Amino acid sequence: MLRKINQILAMPELGKLILRVSFGIMMLFHGWAKIVHGVAPIEKMLVAHGFPAIMAWGYLVTEVVAPACMVLGLWTRLSALIVAWGMVVATYLSDTNLSGVTAVGAWEAEKTAVYLFAAVATALLGSGRYAVRPD
């Protein structure tokens, strides 16, 4: 029975597509917020950590351009690495407690970690067959 389930679910190309597109769309929601409301909160965090405020505009690349490329399957690995780096920076800027646990038992860094690990997985897996520019 397990063998039959494994045969039915053995669709790695579809899995890559689902991961790439769903993850990219979720990141685009973050980017849309930056487009609509601006990058001022990011600028404040950067300045508070000693970085120039203009670096905040890089988040449009991290949360709009790179995810859009991932959804389409263009330069997927590079785009995913850009998003992963953005999650590392976001974790640093938000002063996330990496050893903290919330009242419901969740890891405090869970949200950014999920995005980080999805980006790393996408970079390792690549675009798959169903992409504008398969790799």
C-alpha positions in Angstrom: 0.0 0.0 0.0 2.9 2.4 0.9 4.5 1.6 -2.5 1.3 2.5 -4.3 1.0 5.8 -2.4 4.6 6.6 -3.3 4.0 5.9 -7.0 0.9 8.1 -7.0 2.7 11.0 -5.3 6.0 10.7 -7.2 5.7 14.0 -9.1 8.8 16.1 -8.3 8.2 18.5 -11.1 4.7 19.4 -9.9 6.1 19.7 -6.3 8.8 22.2 -7.5 6.1 24.2 -9.3 3.8 24.3 -6.3 6.6 25.3 -3.9 8.0 27.9 -6.3 4.7 29.5 -7.2 3.1 29.4 -3.7 6.2 30.7 -2.0 6.7 33.4 -4.6 3.1 34.6 -4.3 3.3 34.7 -0.5 6.5 36.8 -0.8 4.8 39.1 -3.3 2.2 40.0 -0.6 5.0 41.4 1.5 6.3 43.3 -1.5 2.9 44.7 -2.3 2.7 46.1 1.2 6.0 47.9 0.6 4.7 49.3 -2.7 1.4 50.5 -1.1 2.8 51.8 2.2 6.4 52.6 1.4 9.6 51.4 2.9 9.8 53.9 5.8 9.6 51.1 8.5 12.5 49.3 6.8 14.5 52.5 6.6 14.0 53.1 10.3 15.3 49.6 11.2 18.3 50.0 8.9 19.2 53.4 10.4 18.8 52.0 13.9 21.4 49.3 13.0 23.8 51.8 11.4 23.0 51.2 7.8 22.0 53.8 5.2 18.3 54.2 4.7 18.5 53.9 0.9 19.2 50.2 1.4 15.5 49.8 2.2 14.8 50.0 -1.5 16.6 46.7 -1.9 13.6 45.1 -0.3 11.6 45.8 -3.4 14.0 43.5 -5.2 13.8 41.0 -2.4 10.0 41.0 -2.1 8.8 42.0 -5.6 11.3 41.3 -8.4 12.8 38.1 -7.1 9.5 36.5 -6.1 7.9 37.5 -9.4 10.9 35.8 -11.2 10.4 32.7 -9.0 6.6 32.5 -9.9 7.4 32.7 -13.6 10.4 30.4 -13.3 13.0 33.0 -14.4 16.4 32.8 -12.8 14.8 30.8 -10.1 17.9 29.7 -8.1 19.4 33.3 -8.1 16.0 34.8 -7.2 15.5 32.3 -4.3 19.0 33.1 -3.0 18.1 36.8 -3.0 15.0 36.1 -1.0 16.9 33.9 1.4 19.4 36.7 2.0 16.5 39.1 2.6 15.2 36.8 5.3 18.5 36.7 7.0 18.7 40.5 7.0 15.0 40.8 8.1 15.8 38.5 11.0 18.8 40.6 12.0 16.9 43.9 11.6 13.9 42.8 13.6 16.1 41.7 16.5 14.4 38.3 16.5 15.1 36.2 19.5 16.4 33.1 17.9 16.1 31.1 21.1 12.7 32.4 22.1 9.5 30.5 22.2 6.0 32.1 22.1 3.2 31.5 24.6 1.7 28.8 22.3 5.1 27.0 21.9 6.1 28.3 18.5 9.6 29.4 17.8 9.8 33.2 17.7 11.8 33.2 14.5 9.3 30.8 12.9 7.8 33.1 10.2 11.1 34.3 8.8 12.6 30.8 9.2 9.8 29.2 7.1 10.5 31.8 4.3 14.2 31.3 4.6 14.0 27.5 4.4 11.5 27.7 1.5 13.9 30.0 -0.3 16.9 27.7 0.3 14.8 24.6 -0.8 13.7 26.5 -4.0 17.4 27.4 -4.7 18.5 23.8 -4.3 15.6 22.4 -6.3 15.5 25.0 -9.1 12.6 25.9 -11.3 11.7 22.4 -12.6 10.2 21.7 -15.9 7.2 24.0 -15.7 8.9 27.3 -16.0 9.5 30.1 -18.5 13.2 29.4 -18.3 13.7 25.9 -16.8 17.1 25.2 -15.2 
